[in-house]
Amino acid sequence: MLPYALSSVAVARQRLSADLLASGVFEAAVDDTVLVMSELLSNALRHAHPLASGQLRVTWACGDGHVEVAVSDGGATTEPRAGRPTLSSLGGRGLGIVEFLAERWGVRHEGETTTVWAIVHAPQPARNGQSGESEISALREVV
């Protein structure tokens, strides 16, 4: 759980990056995954309400050469969707970036909670005869 504050983006980026690097995920894949999570979290802060606790939940699950990142909030008046900004637009590119970097993404609704998730290809180098696509952690939640 993170505070509903812009400073939470930096905290989540650092924790996700450190976790994935420690797990052996290739640095380029770490960078893509961190960018995707940053966009999801930034969108929640800009467009949605906090959870009933006044916070946001950021989670990630790693395994089989992929990372699923998810940001849960208290919902918004609009549904998250990728925009088609003009060249002169100052914003509106976040979910377009997610769409480009992620294999897939989507939105889940559970009661008053909205979760936007994305799955990013995140391979690891092979170790000791392993394929490099093994499970690297079950589920991490930013606390």
N, C-alpha and C positions, 0 to 999 in steps of 0.2 A: 504494500500500500504506500502510496506517495501523496504528499500534499497536492492540492489543486493549485499549483503555482508553477510559473515558468521555470524556476530553478530545478524542478523535478526532472526536466528533460535531460539536463547535464548529469544528474545523479543516475538516472536510468541508463544513459549512454555508457557511462563509466562502468557500471556494474555488469551490463550485458557484454561489453567488450572484454572486460577482464575474465568473465566466466567462459566465454567462447574461446579466447586465446589460451586460457589454462587447459581447456579441453582439447586443444590441438586443431581447432578449425583454422583453415587457411585464412591469412590476414585479409585478402580481398573479399572473401565471403563474410568475414566479421564486419568489415566496413559496410558492405551492402545491407547486412542484417541490422546493424546499428542505425543506418540511415532510414530504413523502413520503420523500425520501432520509433525513431524520433518523429517521423512524419505522422504516425498514428497517434502518438502522445500529444504532439503539437495541435493536431486537429481536434482532439478531445478537449484540450484546454481552450481552443478558440471557439468551438461550435457547440459543445455539450455542457451539461450540468455535472457537478461532482456526484459521486455516490452519496447515499444517505449519511455516510460517515464524514462527508466533506472532503473525501480523498478520491484518488483514481487507483485502479489496480493494474499493474503491469506484470505480465507473466511471459515466460518462454519455456518451450519444451524442445529438447534436442534429441535427434536420433535418426538413424538410417540416412545420413547425409543431408538432412534438412533441419531447419529450425523454424518452429512456429512461434511467432510473437503475437501477443494479444494485449489490447488495452480496453479496460472496462470502465464505463462511466455511467452517469445517471440519466443518459438519454438526451436527445435534442428535439427540436421541432422539425428538423429535416433528416432525411436518411443520407448517410455518407455515400458519396458517389464521386467518381473521377470527373473533374471538370475539363472543359476544353477552352482554356484561356487564350486570349489574343496575344500577339507578341508584346504588346504594350501593357498587358495586365501585370499588376504588382503581386498578385497571389493566385491561388487556385490550381497550383501544380502538384500539391502534396500527394494526393491519391493517384495522380498520373505517374509520379515517381514510384509509388508503391506498385502500381500495375506493371511498370517496366521491370522493376527489380525482383518482384516476387513471382513465384510460379503460379500462385493463386492467392486470392484474398476474399474476404467476405465479412458479413455482419450477422451476429447472433443477438436475439432479443430474449431475455429471461426476466419477466416481470418488468420492473422499473430499470433494469440494468441492460445496457447496450454494450456489446463487445465487438470490436473491430479486430480482425485477425489477419495474418498473412503468413504464408509459408515460403521460405527462402532456401534455395539450394546452398548447402554449407558443407562441402566435403572436407574430410580430414586426410592427412597423409597416411599411407599404410604403415602399420607398426607391427613388427614381429610376425610377418606373414599374414596379417589380417588385411581385409579389403579396404579399410579406411572409411567404411560406411557404417560402422557399428554404432550402437546407441551410446551417447556420451553423457546424458543425464536424463532424468525422468521429467521433472518439472521444477522450474525455478520461479519464485515469486519475489519481486523486489519488496523488501521489508524495511 
